[in-house]
Amino acid sequence: MGVLPVNCSVATTFTKAYNEALKEREKGEHYTFVIVNKITNKLIGLQGFFDIHSKDRKLEIGWT
């Protein structure tokens, strides 16, 4: 699945993307978080910081 934008409107796709994002976060390569609709309280997407280079103080802002 990778870090490219993913349509997370299907629960299984969202779960897979979220679990992969957690693995990348543990490695310190990406920092992904979820977006919640305040009215419906439903998860509606993922956003994050990618390609993190702590040594160079550099990162890429994710896609929406």
C-alpha positions as CSV (number, residue, x, y, z in Angstrom):
1,M,0.0,0.0,0.0
2,G,2.9,2.4,0.7
3,V,2.5,6.1,1.5
4,L,0.6,7.2,-1.6
5,P,-2.9,8.5,-1.0
6,V,-5.3,5.7,-0.3
7,N,-9.1,5.7,-0.5
8,C,-10.0,4.7,3.1
9,S,-13.8,4.8,2.6
10,V,-13.8,1.0,3.0
11,A,-13.1,-0.2,6.6
12,T,-10.7,-3.0,5.6
13,T,-8.7,-0.6,3.4
14,F,-8.5,2.0,6.2
15,T,-7.4,-0.7,8.7
16,K,-4.7,-1.9,6.4
17,A,-3.4,1.6,5.8
18,Y,-3.6,2.5,9.5
19,N,-1.6,-0.6,10.5
20,E,1.0,0.1,7.9
21,A,1.3,3.7,9.1
22,L,1.8,2.5,12.7
23,K,4.7,0.3,11.5
24,E,6.3,3.2,9.6
25,R,5.9,5.4,12.7
26,E,7.7,2.8,14.9
27,K,10.6,2.9,12.4
28,G,10.7,6.7,12.7
29,E,10.2,7.2,9.0
30,H,6.6,8.5,9.0
31,Y,4.3,10.1,11.5
32,T,0.7,9.5,10.5
33,F,-2.5,10.5,12.4
34,V,-6.2,10.1,11.7
35,I,-8.7,12.7,10.8
36,V,-12.1,12.5,12.6
37,N,-15.3,14.2,11.5
38,K,-16.4,16.2,14.6
39,I,-20.1,16.0,13.7
40,T,-20.3,12.3,13.0
41,N,-17.3,11.2,15.1
42,K,-16.3,8.9,12.2
43,L,-12.8,8.4,10.9
44,I,-12.5,10.1,7.5
45,G,-8.9,9.9,6.6
46,L,-5.2,9.9,7.4
47,Q,-2.6,12.6,7.2
48,G,0.9,12.9,8.3
49,F,4.6,13.7,7.9
50,F,6.7,11.4,5.6
51,D,10.3,10.9,4.6
52,I,11.5,12.1,8.0
53,H,15.2,12.9,8.3
54,S,15.8,13.8,11.9
55,K,19.5,14.4,11.4
56,D,18.8,17.0,8.7
57,R,15.7,18.3,10.4
58,K,13.8,17.7,7.2
59,L,10.4,16.0,6.4
60,E,7.8,15.9,3.8
61,I,4.2,17.1,4.5
62,G,1.7,14.4,3.6
63,W,-1.1,14.3,1.1
64,T,-4.7,15.1,1.9
